[in-house]
Amino acid sequence: MTTENAPQMVRLTYVLPAKMRGRVFTVRRPASAAVIEAQVMAEAPVPAAPPAPRPAPVAEERPAPPPPPQAAAPAPRASAPRASVRTDVTNVGLDLGRSETRVYDGENLYTFPTMVGGPVATIRRGSAQLLDENLEQNLHIKLDGHEYSLGRYAMEQPFLFPVNEENIFQGELNKALVLTALGLLTRRSGQAGIPRYKVCLGLPVYLSRRPDYIDGALREWLGRHEFTFCGEPMAFDIVQIDTIPQPVGAVYAAILAGQVDYNPDESIGVIDPGHLTTDWVVVRLPNELTQYSGHTTAVAGYRLYEAVSSYLSEQMVPRINPMAVQESLISGVYKDNQGESITIPEPLIENLKEIMAQQIALTVKQSWRDLRIHRMLLVGGFGRILYPLLTKYPYFRDLQLAQDPRYFNVKGFFEYAIASPLRDGH
């Protein structure tokens, strides 16, 4: 990567796959670029200098078109390279989904249900090797004097704390999810010493528009973390966190997977139905056209979850298993903790899905009515459920379902982490 810094412009040349190689991007440095540093050094104010002249393009390069009038997508700040900067970091994509937490390092993808339970009172009987082999089923940490169980293990505890807040920065539970995800990656990858992580975190669209709030919230997640992970002491450093809107990650993943061809002149619309909200954005790389982005809480996987939970309560189910409810949305059958099966009436789910698909179709079409969309991409596990219904609407007849709808976002976050330079002091 090469950078040329000016007060308002950053010229980035990325090492990209063949379909995107040889391009030169010139992107504006937006105020919304949520890039957080672990250590901020005080600097004397420097008077603004006029922008540096753009170098003449070489024969193999294609000049980038002038940016559209809309705001540019979040882009990492560039730093001048220094010989003393350490580079022994692990790039990580992190997705704190409200139904599933995902972490990806380019080779390994680890996931667990986004559920947090109360303290774990256990006595180990058996070998530590057996526990490691089933680590994802036995996640628990001790953090700042508090103990939490996470994922499927939380379901075995008497106290279960619902993680249903759209703001992923509120409360200690989200910090517990972050450290558990990185702790799982650390343990599984067998890293020695004190690992150093450079993270790209996906944000809900509405939250990505609040850079000042994000800066303050993420500073508490940076630096050295020492805690107890699954009964063993653990420590690592989070040296840098970059953020992008969650649906934008799907665009990077789609291009690198070959599902979407890179073209800087084309606009890509992305719809991401999630557990608590449905987000949509329009991207014309390397810019995000923020005027055509939005979100709604009316269409979300949680609406289906509520409908099934209400039905199960009517059937006198005493303690509803959230994971079993999620699985019943696809299978149509709920299996309780004793192994008994309850069939979910098909009209209950299908009617609600049709209403939600109609809500997306009408809302997103209205948001994009003044813009030519060249390609449309649908991501998310809930998006896969709604895809057959959405394509019935003429406006969405060319809608593409992501090749890996459940994990495209987090894989795109990882690619963005690689492209983001490691800043000075690390």
C-alpha positions in Angstrom: 0.0 0.0 0.0 1.3 3.5 -0.8 0.0 6.7 0.7 0.3 10.3 -0.1 -1.1 12.5 2.7 -2.7 15.9 2.3 -4.9 17.8 4.7 -8.2 16.6 3.1 -7.2 13.8 0.7 -5.6 10.4 1.0 -4.4 8.5 -2.1 -4.6 4.7 -1.5 -3.3 2.0 -3.8 -4.4 -1.4 -2.4 -3.0 -4.8 -3.2 -6.1 -6.4 -4.5 -7.2 -9.5 -6.4 -6.7 -9.5 -10.2 -10.2 -8.1 -10.9 -9.4 -5.0 -8.8 -5.7 -4.8 -9.4 -4.0 -1.8 -11.1 -6.7 0.7 -10.0 -5.9 4.0 -8.3 -8.4 5.3 -5.8 -8.6 8.8 -4.6 -11.0 9.1 -1.7 -12.0 11.9 0.6 -11.2 11.5 4.3 -14.7 11.8 5.8 -15.5 13.0 9.3 -17.4 9.7 9.8 -14.3 7.5 9.3 -14.5 5.8 12.7 -10.8 4.9 13.2 -9.7 4.6 16.8 -6.1 4.6 18.1 -5.0 2.9 21.3 -2.6 5.8 22.1 -3.2 9.3 21.0 -0.1 11.6 21.1 -0.6 15.3 21.5 0.5 17.3 18.6 1.0 21.0 18.0 -1.4 22.5 15.5 -0.1 22.6 12.0 -1.5 25.2 9.5 -3.3 23.6 6.6 -1.4 23.3 3.4 -2.9 23.3 -0.1 -3.6 19.8 -1.4 -0.7 18.2 -3.1 -0.9 17.8 -6.8 -2.1 14.4 -8.1 0.6 12.3 -9.8 0.1 11.7 -13.4 -1.4 8.2 -13.9 0.8 5.6 -15.5 -0.3 3.7 -18.6 -1.5 0.7 -16.7 -3.7 2.8 -14.3 -7.2 4.0 -14.9 -8.0 7.4 -13.4 -10.7 7.3 -10.8 -13.9 9.2 -11.7 -14.7 12.3 -9.7 -16.4 11.4 -6.4 -20.2 11.8 -6.3 -21.7 14.6 -4.3 -22.7 12.2 -1.5 -20.5 11.5 1.5 -17.7 9.1 1.1 -17.7 5.7 2.8 -15.6 5.3 6.0 -12.0 5.0 4.9 -9.0 4.2 7.2 -6.6 7.0 8.0 -3.2 6.6 6.4 0.0 7.0 8.3 3.5 7.6 7.0 5.5 4.4 7.3 8.2 4.3 10.0 10.9 1.8 10.4 10.1 1.4 14.1 6.5 0.5 13.7 5.8 -3.1 14.7 3.9 -5.3 12.2 3.5 -8.5 14.3 -0.3 -8.1 14.4 -3.1 -10.4 13.5 -5.8 -8.9 11.3 -9.3 -9.9 12.4 -12.9 -9.3 11.3 -15.4 -9.1 14.1 -19.2 -9.3 13.8 -21.2 -8.8 17.1 -24.4 -9.9 15.6 -27.4 -10.0 17.9 -28.1 -13.6 17.0 -24.5 -14.9 16.5 -21.0 -13.6 17.2 -18.4 -14.2 14.5 -14.6 -13.7 14.3 -12.5 -14.4 11.2 -8.7 -14.2 10.7 -8.6 -15.0 7.0 -8.3 -18.8 7.6 -10.4 -19.7 10.6 -14.0 -18.7 11.3 -15.3 -19.1 14.8 -18.9 -18.5 15.9 -21.1 -18.8 18.9 -24.7 -17.7 19.7 -24.9 -14.2 21.1 -26.2 -15.2 24.5 -24.7 -14.3 27.9 -25.6 -16.1 31.1 -24.8 -15.8 34.7 -21.9 -17.2 36.8 -20.6 -20.7 36.2 -20.4 -23.0 39.2 -18.6 -26.1 38.0 -16.0 -28.6 39.2 -13.9 -30.0 36.5 -14.1 -33.8 36.1 -12.0 -35.1 33.3 -9.1 -33.9 31.1 -8.4 -30.4 29.9 -8.1 -31.9 26.4 -11.7 -32.9 26.4 -12.7 -29.4 27.4 -10.6 -27.9 24.6 -12.1 -30.2 22.0 -15.6 -28.9 23.0 -14.5 -25.3 23.7 -17.3 -23.6 21.8 -19.8 -25.5 24.0 -18.2 -24.4 27.3 -17.4 -20.7 26.9 -17.1 -18.8 30.1 -14.9 -15.9 31.2 -14.1 -13.9 34.4 -13.8 -10.2 33.6 -13.4 -7.3 36.1 -14.6 -9.5 38.9 -17.7 -10.7 37.1 -18.2 -14.2 35.7 -20.2 -14.9 32.5 -21.1 -17.9 30.5 -21.6 -17.4 26.8 -23.1 -19.1 23.8 -24.7 -22.5 24.2 -23.2 -22.8 27.7 -25.2 -19.8 28.8 -28.4 -21.9 28.2 -27.3 -24.2 31.0 -27.2 -21.5 33.6 -30.1 -20.3 35.8 -29.6 -16.7 34.7 -29.8 -15.7 31.1 -29.2 -12.0 30.1 -30.8 -11.1 26.7 -28.4 -9.2 24.4 -31.1 -7.4 22.4 -29.7 -3.8 22.4 -29.1 -2.4 18.9 -26.2 -0.4 20.3 -23.3 -2.8 20.5 -21.4 -0.5 22.8 -23.8 -0.4 25.7 -23.0 -2.3 28.9 -20.3 -4.8 29.9 -22.0 -7.7 28.1 -20.8 -6.6 24.7 -17.2 -6.2 26.0 -17.5 -9.8 27.3 -18.6 -10.9 23.8 -15.5 -9.1 22.2 -13.0 -10.7 24.6 -14.6 -14.1 24.3 -14.5 -14.0 20.5 -10.8 -13.0 20.5 -10.1 -15.4 23.4 -11.6 -18.3 21.4 -9.5 -17.3 18.4 -6.4 -17.1 20.5 -6.9 -20.5 22.1 -7.8 -22.2 18.9 -4.9 -20.7 16.9 -2.4 -21.6 19.6 -0.8 -18.2 19.7 2.1 -17.9 22.1 3.1 -14.9 24.2 0.8 -11.8 24.1 -1.1 -11.7 20.8 -1.7 -8.3 19.2 -4.9 -7.8 17.2 -5.9 -5.2 14.6 -9.7 -5.5 14.4 -12.3 -4.3 11.9 -15.6 -4.1 13.6 -18.9 -4.0 11.6 -21.4 -1.5 12.9 -25.2 -1.1 12.3 -25.8 1.6 9.8 -27.4 4.1 12.1 -24.5 3.8 14.6 -21.8 4.2 12.0 -23.1 7.8 11.5 -22.0 8.8 15.1 -18.1 9.1 14.9 -17.6 11.0 18.1 -19.7 8.5 20.1 -17.9 5.6 18.5 -14.5 7.1 19.3 -15.2 7.3 23.0 -16.9 3.9 23.2 -14.1 2.0 21.4 -11.3 3.5 23.5 -12.4 1.3 26.4 -11.8 -1.8 24.2 -8.3 -0.9 23.1 -5.1 -1.8 24.9 -4.1 -4.7 27.1 -6.7 -7.1 28.3 -6.1 -9.7 31.1 -8.9 -12.0 32.2 -9.8 -15.6 32.8 -10.9 -17.5 29.7 -12.5 -21.0 30.3 -10.6 -21.3 33.6 -7.2 -20.3 32.3 -5.5 -16.9 32.4 -5.4 -15.0 29.1 -3.9 -11.7 27.9 -3.7 -10.0 24.5 -3.5 -6.5 23.1 -6.1 -4.8 20.9 -3.9 -2.2 19.1 -6.3 -0.8 16.6 -10.0 -0.9 15.7 -11.4 0.3 12.4 -15.1 0.3 11.7 -17.4 0.1 8.7 -21.1 -0.2 8.3 -22.0 -3.9 8.4 -23.5 -4.2 4.8 -20.4 -2.6 3.3 -18.4 -5.6 4.4 -20.5 -7.8 2.1 -19.4 -5.8 -0.9 -15.7 -6.4 -0.3 -16.4 -10.1 0.3 -18.6 -10.4 -2.9 -15.9 -8.9 -5.1 -13.1 -11.0 -3.6 -15.3 -14.1 -4.0 -15.9 -13.3 -7.7 -19.7 -13.0 -7.2 -19.6 -9.2 -8.1 -17.2 -7.7 -10.6 -15.5 -4.5 -9.5 -16.5 -1.5 -11.4 -16.0 2.0 -9.9 -18.7 3.4 -12.1 -21.4 1.1 -10.8 -23.6 1.4 -7.8 -24.2 -1.7 -5.6 -27.2 -1.8 -3.3 -26.9 -4.1 -0.3 -29.8 -5.2 1.9 -28.9 -6.8 5.2 -31.9 -8.2 7.2 -30.6 -8.9 10.7 -31.9 -10.2 14.1 -32.9 -6.7 15.3 -32.9 -4.4 12.3 -32.7 -4.5 8.5 -30.0 -2.2 7.1 -29.5 -1.1 3.5 -26.7 0.9 1.8 -25.5 1.9 -1.6 -21.8 1.6 -2.4 -19.9 2.9 -5.4 -16.4 1.8 -4.3 -14.5 3.3 -2.7 -17.5 5.5 -1.7 -20.6 4.9 0.3 -23.6 7.0 -0.9 -24.9 7.8 2.6 -28.0 9.5 1.2 -29.4 6.2 0.1 -28.7 4.3 3.3 -31.1 3.5 6.1 -32.5 0.9 8.6 -35.7 -0.3 10.0 -36.6 -2.2 13.1 -40.0 -3.3 11.7 -38.3 -6.0 9.7 -36.1 -8.2 11.8 -35.6 -11.9 12.6 -36.6 -11.0 16.2 -40.2 -10.5 15.0 -40.3 -14.1 13.9 -38.7 -15.1 17.2 -41.4 -13.3 19.1 -44.2 -14.9 17.1 -42.9 -18.4 17.7 -42.2 -17.7 21.4 -45.8 -16.5 21.9 -47.1 -19.6 20.2 -44.9 -21.9 22.4 -46.1 -20.1 25.5 -49.7 -20.9 24.5 -48.6 -24.5 24.3 -47.5 -24.3 27.9 -43.8 -24.6 27.2 -42.2 -23.6 30.6 -38.8 -22.5 29.5 -38.2 -21.5 25.9 -34.8 -22.3 24.4 -33.8 -19.4 22.2 -31.5 -21.5 20.0 -34.3 -24.0 19.4 -36.6 -21.2 18.4 -34.0 -20.0 15.9 -33.7 -23.4 14.4 -37.5 -23.8 14.2 -37.8 -20.8 11.9 -36.1 -22.9 9.3 -37.2 -26.4 10.2 -40.7 -25.6 11.3 -40.2 -27.8 14.4 -39.3 -26.7 17.9 -37.4 -29.3 20.0 -37.5 -28.6 23.7 -34.8 -29.4 26.3 -36.4 -32.9 26.9 -36.2 -33.7 23.2 -39.9 -33.4 22.6 -41.0 -31.8 19.3 -43.7 -29.2 18.7 -44.7 -28.3 15.1 -44.9 -24.6 14.4 -48.0 -23.8 12.2 -46.8 -22.9 8.8 -49.2 -19.9 8.3 -47.8 -18.3 11.5 -44.4 -17.9 10.0 -45.2 -17.6 6.3 -47.7 -14.8 6.8 -45.3 -12.8 8.9 -42.5 -13.3 6.4 -44.7 -12.0 3.5 -45.5 -8.9 5.5 -41.8 -8.3 6.3 -40.7 -8.9 2.6 -43.3 -6.3 1.5 -42.0 -3.8 4.1 -38.5 -4.2 2.7 -39.6 -4.0 -0.9 -41.6 -0.8 -0.5 -39.2 1.0 1.9 -35.9 0.3 0.1 -37.5 1.0 -3.3 -38.6 4.4 -2.0 -35.1 5.1 -0.6 -33.4 4.2 -3.9 -36.0 5.7 -6.3 -33.7 8.5 -7.5 -30.6 6.4 -8.1 -29.7 3.9 -10.7 -28.7 0.7 -9.0 -26.6 -1.6 -11.2 -26.5 -4.6 -8.8 -28.4 -5.6 -5.7 -27.0 -8.0 -3.0 -28.9 -9.6 -0.2 -26.9 -10.9 2.8 -27.6 -12.3 6.3 -29.1 -15.5 7.5 -32.5 -13.9 7.8 -31.9 -12.5 4.3 -31.7 -16.1 3.0 -35.2 -16.7 4.5 -36.7 -13.7 2.8 -35.0 -14.0 -0.6 -37.7 -16.1 -2.4 -40.3 -13.6 -1.3 -38.3 -10.5 -2.2 -37.6 -11.6 -5.8 -41.4 -11.8 -6.5 -41.3 -8.0 -6.6 -40.4 -6.6 -10.0 -37.9 -4.1 -8.6 -35.9 -6.9 -7.0 -36.1 -9.4 -9.8 -32.3 -9.2 -10.3 -31.5 -9.3 -6.6 -28.6 -11.6 -5.8 -28.3 -13.7 -2.7 -24.8 -13.7 -1.4 -22.9 -16.9 -1.9 -22.2 -17.1 1.8 -25.0 -14.9 3.2 -24.4 -15.7 6.8 -20.7 -14.9 6.8 -20.1 -12.5 4.0 -20.1 -9.5 6.3 -17.4 -10.7 8.7 -15.2 -11.9 5.8 -15.5 -8.5 4.3 -14.5 -6.9 7.6 -11.3 -9.0 7.6 -10.5 -7.7 4.1 -11.0 -4.2 5.3 -8.7 -4.8 8.3 -5.9 -5.9 5.9 -6.4 -2.8 3.8 -6.3 -0.5 6.8 -2.7 0.6 7.6 -1.2 0.0 11.0 -0.8 3.5 12.4 2.3 5.0 14.1 3.3 3.8 17.5 2.2 0.2 17.1 
